[in-house]
Amino acid sequence: MIDITPKTTTHRKAIAEATVKLGSPATVRLVTENKVPKGNVLESARVAALFAVKRTADIIPDCHPLPVEYTHVQFEVAETTICIRVEVHTVYKTGVEVEAMHGASVAALTIYDMLKPVDKHISIQQIKLVEKSGGKSDFRDETNVAFTAAVVVCSDTISAGKKEDKAGKAIIQLLEKNQVEISSYEIIPDDVKQIQDKVKANADAHINFVMLCGGTGLSLRDITPEAVRPLFTREIPGIMEAARAYGQQRMPYAMFSRGVAGFVNNTLVLTLPGSTRGAEETMHALFPYLLHLFTVKQGKQHK
């Protein structure tokens, strides 16, 4: 199974359809008049679809068990066809496309099984995904902006050459994965003036993001938030609240992070943990969603 641990929980929806082709209009009349010997065809198919949606992970090997928050099954009966439409919702880290398609498939098979004694020309013609929403790709704005970021590692130990930087490099890798160009990568000591100088220089250069890695903990030398906060022209507390909430679900110590975020003029400055795991989790929590912030700032609305 694919590792979905880093993914963010969102409201996800999928709609799937299946079409059952019948041999004659007479079969449709049997269905609508509830005269099929095996029982109520559409109600049986509806119940089968509900069971199938909830048991998808038991049947399809790579599907994750997930909470099904809502399922709706409806039928469109035409002269010689029955179209099945299954809608599934979840609030989770992975989508419900397969659940919806599984529900539609089993409903179609149920209709086939119940009608085969009275119609020898039934066929299941099509099973398809009609719509899906809620995944990470939905939060990527269509924009021609080429985003840029400066990554600054704040650490006495790493700047002195006593330790290798891994967290900053992890941030770079995840930024590039989100199509953000790295304008610079620097390592500096835990020094208020140097931190402030780097932030100001990148803001003056109109860099979109300044990612400060390290110095957000509780040791005496962890002074990154104190250095950055006076420079904010507009602080955005919700950004790091979201990152801490995400991290807290995975590591109890996430509550100790004192990271802050906000704009310095038109540059978004973020202070991330110095640990590789903490930095990666913060990135997973915030991207690509933060790219939308620049659309909002320009007065445009997300689709």
Secondary structure, 3 states (H helix, E strand, C coil): CCCCCCCCCEEEEEEEEEEEECCCHHHHHHHHCCCCCCCCHHHHHHHHHHHHHHCHHHHCCCCCCCCCCEEEEEEEECCCEEEEEEEEEEEECCCCHHHHHHHHHHHHHHHHHHHCCCCCCCEEEEEEEEEEECCHHHHCCCCCCCCEEEEEEECHHHHCCCCCCCHHHHHHHHHHHCCCEEEEEEEECCCHHHHHHHHHHHHHCCCCEEEEECCCCCCCCCCHHHHHHHHCCEECHHHHHHHHHHHHCCCHHHHHCCCCEEEECCEEEEEECCCHHHHHHHHHHHCCCCHHHHHHHCCCCCC
